[in-house]
Every structure is written in C-alpha cells, then in structure tokens.
Amino acid sequence: MSDLRRSAAAVLRLAADDLRPAAGATAPAPGVALVRTTLVSAALFAILALAVHAVQLGNPVLHVDEEFYLLVAHEMRAGAIPFVDIWDRKPLGLFLLYRLFLLAPGDGVLTYQLAGIASCAATALVIERLAREIADPPAARLAGVAYVLFMPVFCFGIGHAPVFYDLPIALAALCSLRAWRRPDATGLLAEGAKAMALVGLAAQIKYTVVFEGAGFGLVLLSRAAALRLPPGRLLRYATTWCGLALAPTLGVCIAYAATGHEAQFLQSNFVSIFARRADGMASWTRLASELAALTPFWIALALGARARLAGDGREALVLFRWWAAVAFAAFLAFGSWYDHYVTPVLVPLCVLVAPSLSRTMRGATVWRIALLGFGLAACMVVLLDNIRRHGTRAQAERIAGAIEEELHGGCAFVFDGEPAFYRMSGSCLPSRYAFPNHLNTWTEAEALDVDPNLEVARIMLAHPDVVVTAEWWPFYLPNWETRAIVADFLRRDYEHYASLKMGTHQYGLWRRRRT
C-alpha cells in the first residue's frame, strides 16, 4: 500500500506539470502528442484511483447496495429472475453488469471493485477531454484528478451504480457538444444518435439519468432548430433520438412481458419509487452536509467565472453549465439525498472547475493545493471512517461462519444487517425481498408489491434456521410493526446464541429451538 501511495504522489506531481515541450525541444506531431497525453492521463487516473481505494480492496461489506447487487448476480447464476424471484427497483442492466463480473474467477468482490476503479479512471479521462474545451491542458488534467479524489467523498463504496453510469453520461455530454458544433444536419443526427444511445445504456444502470438525457435532448433539438430543419425532418430526428434513449429499457420491458412478468417489472422498476416515503429530518441533514462538502466546488465556480473564453470555449461553457443544472435538479428531485446521489452532479462540476485550476488564474498554485488537498484529505477520512463503521472482511467472515454453523438445510433470515451474509454463509434466501431495508424500514413499507407485515410473518412461519437482528438503534426510520412480528417469533421459537460486532454495529444471532 505504501508503494501505491508513493506512486499516487508521483502522478499527482505529474498531473500538475505543463504538457508543453521544454524550450528547445522539437514538438511532436499533433496526433502523437494527443496519444501520448491520453496514455499519460489514463495511467495517472488509474494509478491514483487504485491508490485511493487500495485500503478497501477485497472488503465484501463496503456498502449495503453493492453487496446486494452482487447477491442478485449470484442468484441469477443459479437461475433467479430479477424482479420476479428477487425484488428491487434498480434496472436489469445493473444486475447484468454484476453478473458479468462473476464470469471472472473468485467470488466477484475483487472483480467488481477493480471494474469500478477502471470505470472511475475512464470517467476522469472523459472529464479531462471535456475540460480542455474551457481550460488549458494541465488544468483539464487536474479536473480529472479532482473527480478521482472527490468521488469517494460522496460514493464511499467502489461499485455503486453512479460509478458505472457516470462514464456513458460523460461520453453523451461529449457527443452532445460535438452535435452542437456540427454545421450540417447529417452530422447532427449522427452525433445526437450516439449521445442518446449512451443515455439509453446509462438508463439501464439507473433510471434517474432520464433528467440528463432530457437535457441533452433539448440541446440537440435547439441545434436542429438553429439549422432551420423542416418540421417533418425535425420530428424524425427527435423520434430517432428518443427511440435510441428508450430502446434498452423498452427491450427489457418487452422481454418481461413475453414471459408473463410485466406486472412485476413495472411495479418494481417504475411504480415503487413513487410509493417510497421520505425519512424525515435525516434526509435534510444529509442534504445540508452534502452541500457543505461541495463548498470547494462553489468557490471554484466563482473563481472560474472570471476566466475569459471566446468562441467555441464560450459555447462549451454554456452547455456544461446547463448539464450541471440539470444534473443538480435530478439530485434534488427525489428528496432522499443519499450521499452517492451527488456523484452524477460531480461530473459536470469537475469539468466546470477546470478554469479555476489554470495557471493563468491569480493564486492558481495555492488554489490547486487547496482544492486537491481538501479532496485527498476528505476522501481518505471518509474511506477509513467507512471501514471503521461498516467493518472488515475478517469481521464479516466471522459472522457468516457463525450463521453457517447453525444452518441445517434451511435458510437464514437477515432481518437487519448485510445482504453479503446470505452469500458468504451459503444460505438460501427466505424471501424475494432479500434487501433488509425493504422489510425493516418505514420508508419502504408502502413501496413493495406485498404487505411487509404479511411477508415477515410468512418468513418466520417457515422457521428459518437463523435470524440476524440489530443490537443497535436503527439508522433509518424503522418499521415497528415488522420488528414486533420478528420479536414475537424470536421470543417463542428461538434462542439467542451470539452477539458479534462488525464495525460499529453489534449483530444478534438467533437459532431455532429444536425439540
């Protein structure tokens, strides 16, 4: 790990270096220079992302969300159908991506984490390319560095959905910019088609990208209007672009309808999100802390506003500001404001801070150190605190082993805790609602396609061999009714056999009394 940190320090120094040839040196051909610069940046971002996340690699309990995605992928390998045999509201594409990770040797944990690191580095590379439109090359490179450093501050796992959909959305922004600059209708159609196809792929990782997709679509339509396309042709272009954006999701919907599962698909993917309830003051507290953590970006935007851009640079700046505004509106729209919901906003923000990192800005050196230093310090604090709170692989394996020892051909029921416990203990799933918060929180009580009280009672009547409960005050607003049902069954039919700590949480393990 020390070697990785030394490498990270070296590449950070490299990131701040000017990319112009030294005095007296022969400048390489433009194409050669571009390839060299791209390779250097790709290496920089990859090594830096690996160094930042090295402390987390191999830990299977970094965050409950990515644990669940991997669990779904394992169940899919055994023949389970998402939304039918195991319930969630994330798109099928995200689970297919995790299923792809399981094609590599091992349990998939390290594979998805390395894939997340690669995706983060690739997104930083696209951010650099976009930032070159409004800043000099060294500043653009530092904008990519900022993304790598600030990403863990808001997305402290490695495999959250935004880690993977930020990349196609950033590429869609690049295609939209190219489309805007096309002087002909044919080029506009082609570049717009690429942008909307990328939005369609991103939507199958998380549906909230529909906001940014609509924003890019308006950019394309405004350019078409500027080219004075006839109404009929404009309609054909708009239909083509919308069709490409919707095609992946419509394809999945048709596939589920063809197998008779369209009701489960529609309820879980689209209806449930509107039935989920907010968790009160906790969401407002999260929003306040997230806006405060973005303070360096607000300062950078104010500093960058002093930059003087002309022509293409001014056009690009307008588009990037529009993108940031749409992404921020999408973040605010759903009201829950979990930390990783900030990360789609982080992409355009990192592009927009590039002018403030330019050497032409007054006090640029001090500001570079302040912004990137804050990002580095914040990400290390967040990552180390996440491990402190969530626990280590050794702690998770201890709990999973204690569960496995008491399985006698039946299932465990992780009422509270980590979805990873199912996979690590080799337990079957007692319910299609394997994500604990779906059954144990007030926020999800009306969002399921079943009464959670009846489902929990059904599970407990089936007498799972082991029940895992929390021995701490619930972080989310609890569903007291389902908790009372579990407590009643535990009191009558189970005995407490272990209290094991993982991170800052203590888990109670209960085994069925045997007569």
N, C-alpha and C positions, 0 to 999 in steps of 0.2 A: 504493500500500500504506500510505503514511503517513496518507492520508485515512481509510482503513479503521480504522487503529489509533486515530486521534483519535475516530472515531465509536464505536469499542468503548469507549474511556474514558468518553465521554459517556453511553452507555447503561448502563454499569456504575454510574455515579453515579445515573442514573435508577432503576436496579434497587433501590438502597438507599433511595430515597425512600418515605415513607409514602404510602399510597394514599387516606388520608382527606382530605376537603376542608379547605382552610385555614379558620382561625377567621373567622367572619362570612360565609363563602361559603354559598350555597344548595346543598345536597346534591342531586345528580342523582337521577332515578328509578332504582330498583334495576336494572331492565333495561338502561337506558342506561349506568349505571356499569359493569355487567358487560361489556357490549360494548366500552366504552372501555378497560377494564382488559385485556381479552383482546387487543385490537388493539395496545395498547402493549407487552404482553408478547411477542406474536408478532413485532413489529418488533424488539424488543430481542434476542430469541433468534436471529432470522435474521441480523441485522447482526453480532452477536457471533460466531456460527458462521462466517459468511463472513470476518470479520476474522481469526479464529483460523487458518482453513485457506487464507487468501489466498496464502501462500507456497508452497502445494502445487498450486494450480490449474493444470491443463494438463500436469502431470508424469505420463507414462504408466507410470512404474516405481516407484510409491509402495510397492506391496506385491504379492508374487507371487500372492496369492489373487485380488485384484480384477483383476489383469492376465488371469488365467486365465478368470474369469467373462466378461470382455469378449471374449476369444478364442473361447470357446464360442458366444457370441451371434453373432459374425461367421461362424462355421462354420454355425450354424443358419440364418443368412440365405442361405447357399449350399446349404442342403438337408440339412445333417447332423442326425442324431437323437442327442440326448444319451443317454449310457449305451450306445448301440449303435455309433455312429461316433466318439464321443469319450467317454472314460471319466472319471467322477468319482463321488463319493458324496454331493454336495450335491443337494438336491431340485430337481425340474424348475422349480418356481416361481421360484427364484432366477435361473435362466438365462432364463426367460421375462421376468423383470423387466429384465434386462440387454438382452434382445432388444428390449424396448420402448424402451429408451434409444436404440437405433440408428435409430429412426424419425425422430429429430431430425437436422438437418444435421451434418456433421462425422464424425469417426472414433469418436465416442462417449465419449471420455475426459472432456472437459469436461462432457458431459451427465450421465454417471453421478456425477461429483463434485458437481455442483450439486444433483442429486437427493438425494445423501447428506447434503449440508448442510441441505436442506429437511427431510429426514426427522429429522435431529438436532434442528432447531429445533422441529418439531412434537412430538417426544417430550418436549422440555423443557416445552412448553406443557401437556401432559398431566400431567407431574410437578408443575408448579405447581398445577394443579387438584386433584390428589390431596393435595398437601402442605397445602392450605387446610383439609383435614379435621382436621389436628393442629397447625396453627400459624397465626399471623396472616398477612394477605396479603403484606406486604413480605418476611417470612421465606420464604413459599412461593415467591415470585418468585426469591429468591436460591437456593432449592433447584434451580430450573430452570437458573439460571446455572451452578451447580456442575456439573450434568450436561454442559453445553456445554463447560466448561473441562476437566473430568476425562476426558471421552470420548477425546480424542486421546492421553492418557497411556497408555491401555491399547489403543487401537484407532487406531494412528497412520496408517492409510490413511484413505480417505474412503468407500469403498464395500464394506467388509466386510459379511458377512451380518448381524451384530447391528445395524448402523446402520439396517437396514431392518426387522428383526423386533422390535426394541425397541418401536417405535410400536404395533403391534397388541397386543402383550403388555401395555403400559401401559394401553391402552384396555380390554383384557379385565379388568385389575385394577379399573378404574373401574366397569365393568359388574357385576363380582362384588360390589363394595361396595354398589352400588345394589340388587342382588338380595338381599343380606343384610338390607337395611333394608325390603324390601317386606313389608307386613303381610298380603298375600294371596298365594295360590298361583299365580294367573294372572300377576301381576306378576313373581313369582319365575321362572316358566317363561320369560317373555319376556326378562327381563334375563339370565338364565342362558344362553338361546339365543344372545344377542348375544355374550356372553363366549366361549362355546365356538366360535362361528363365527369369531371373531377369532383364537382359538388355532389353529383349523384352517388359516387363511390363513398365520399365522406359521410353522406346521409345514412349509409348502411353501417356506419360505425356509431354515429349518434345523430338523431333527427334534428337537434337544435341548430345544425348548420343551415337549416332552411332559411334562417334570417339572413345569413351572409350570402347564401345563394340568391335570395331575392334582391339583395343589394347589388350583387354583381350583374344580375339580370337587368336591373334598371340602368346600370352603366351601359350595358350592351344596347338596350333599347334607345337610350338617349343618343348614342353614337349613330345608330341606324337612322334616327330622326334627323340628326345633323347632316347625314349623307342624302337626305331627302328621298328616301326609298318610297315607292308607291305603297299605298295601304295594303294591297294584297301581298306584296312581297314582304313587307314588314310583318304581317300576320304569319306568313310561312316561316320566317326566321324565328319569331317568338315561339311558335309551336314546336319547331325543331329544338330550340334551346330548352324549353320546358320539358319536352319529351325526354331529352337526354338526362336531365336532372332527376326526373321521376322514374326513369326506366328500371334501375336496380330495385327500388322499393316495390314498384308495381309487379316486377317479375317475381319477387318473393311472395307478394300477396296472392298472385295467380297460382303459384306452386302450392301454397297452403289451401287455397280454395279447391284446387284439383284433388287434394287428398281429404277434403271434408273438414278441414280445421280452420276455416276462415274466421269463425267466431272467436276462437281462442287467440288467433293472430291479431285481429282488430282490437279486441278488448285490451290485451296486454300492451300492444305497441302504441295505440292512439287514445283509447278511452281512459285508461288507468291514470295517465299523467294529470288529467283534469280533475280526477277524484281524490288525488293525494292532498292531504291537508298540510298547511304550514306548521312549523314547530315553534311559533310564538317568538318571544324575545331572543331566543337562541339564534334565529336567522338574522335578526337585526344586529346582534353582536358580531356575528360573522361578517356581515356587510361592512360594518364600521372598521373592523380590523383589516379587512382586505383593502378598503380604500386607503387606509393609513399606510399599509405596506406598499402601495403603489405610489407613495409620495415622491420617490426619486424620478418616476416617470412624469408626474405632473410638473416637476421642476424642469426636467429635460425638455418637455414640450414647450415650456415658456422660454427657455434659453434658445431652443431651435427655431422658435418663431422669428428670431432676429436675423436668421440666415436669408440671404438674398438669392432667390432662384429665378431663372428665366426659362421661357420656352417649355421644353419637354419636362424639365425639373418641376416647374410650377404645376403642370398638368398632373404629373405623378403624385405630387404632394396633395392635391385636391382629392384624387382617387383614394390615397392611403388614409386621409382623414375621414372620408366617407366610410371606408371599410371599418376603421376603428369605431366610428359612431354606431354603425350597425351591429358590430360585434358586442359593443357595450350595452346596447339596447337588448340584445339577445340574453346577455348575462343577467340583466335586471328583470327580464320578463317573467321568469318562473318563480321568483321570490324566495327560493330556499337558500341560494347563495353559498353553496358549499365551496370550499377553497379551490378545488380543481375546476370549478366553473369559470374561474378567472382566466385560465390558460388560453382559451381562444382569443381573448382580448390582448393577451400578452404578445401575440404575433404581430399585429399591426402597430402596437405600441413600441416594440423593439425596432421596427422599421422607422418609425417617426422620431425616435430619439437620436438617430444617426447624425443629423446636422449638429446637435449639441456636442457630439464627440469629435467633431472636425478640428484639426489643428488651427484652422483659421479663426476659431472662436476664442474670445478673450478668456483666459484662465482654463483653457482646454485640458491641460495636463492635470490640474487639480481636480477638475470635474470628472475626468476619466477615472482617476483613482477613487474618487468618492463614490461614483455610481457603481463601478465594477467591484470595488472593495466592499461596499454595502451588500451587493448581490452575493459575493462569495461568502461573507460572514453570515448573512441571513440563511443561505441555503445549507451551510454546514450545521448551524444551530438547529434548523428545522429538521434536517435528516437525523441528527443524533438524538434530538428530542423525540422524534417519531419512533426510533428503535427503543428508547427508554420507555415510552408509553405502550407501544404495541408488543414489544418483546423480541426475542431472538429465536433462531431456528431450534436451538437446543431446548428452550422452554416449550416451544410448540410440539416438538417431538416427545417430550416428557408427558405432556397432556394427552397427545394422540396415543401414546403407548399405554397410558392408564385406561383410556377408553377401550382400546383394542383388547386388553386383557379381560374385560368383562363382557365382550360381545360373544354370544353363544348362538350364532346363527341368525340373530335378529339385527336390528338397526339401532344406532344411537339417534338421539333427538337433540340437536344443538339448538336449544331454545334461545340461549344467549351465547354469544361468542363468535368464533371464526368459522366461516364455511370451509376453510382448509382442514378443519378437524375431521370432516367426513372423508376427504380424500386421503389424508395421512394415516387415519386409523383403519382404512379399508372398509368402512361402514357403508351399508346401503343407505339410500335416502328414505326416510319415513313418510315423506310428503313431496309433492311437486313444488312446494314453497320452501326451498332449501336455504334461502337467504334469510337469516334470523330476523332482521328488522321488519320483514314483511308480516310476521306474525306477532312480534312483541312490541310494536310501537303504535302509538295513537295516530301518527301521520299516515300510516298505510292501511288503517283499519277499513276504510271505505273504498280503497283503490283496487282491491283484489276482486277476482271473479267468484269469490266464495266468502261466506261469513267466517272470519278468523276464529271466532269462538267455537263454531262447529268443527272447523278443521283441526284446531288444537285438541278438542275433546276426542275427535276421531283418532288422532295420532296416539294420544295417551291410552285410549281404549284398546289399541293394538299392542300395548305393553312393550314399548321399546326397551332394549336391554339396558341402555344407559341414557340418562338425561343430563345435559350440561346446562347449568344456570349461572347467573351472575351473582357474585357476592360483593357487589358494589352498587352505588346508586346509579341507575341507568342514565346514560348521557343524553339520549333522545327522550322525548315525551313518551312515557310507557303506556302500553295498552294494559290497564289494570285488570280488565276482565279476563284476558287470556292468561295473565300472570296468576290470577286467582285460581283458574282451572288447573294450571300446572301444579301450583302449590297444593291444591286439594288432593290430586293424584299422588304427588310425592309423599304426602303425609300418610296416606293409606297403604300405598303399594310399594314404596321404595325406601331404601336406606342410604344415607349419606356415607360415602366411603373415601372421599378425598377432597381436599381443598388445595388447589395448585395455582401458583402465581405465574402469570405471563405478563411481562412489562409491569404496568401499574395496576393490573386487574387480577383479581382473585376469582378463580372459577370453582364452582361447586360441582362435584361429580356424584351422581346418584345411580345406584344399581337396583334392579328389580329384586324384590324379596322372593326367594324361592322356597317353596314348601316341600 
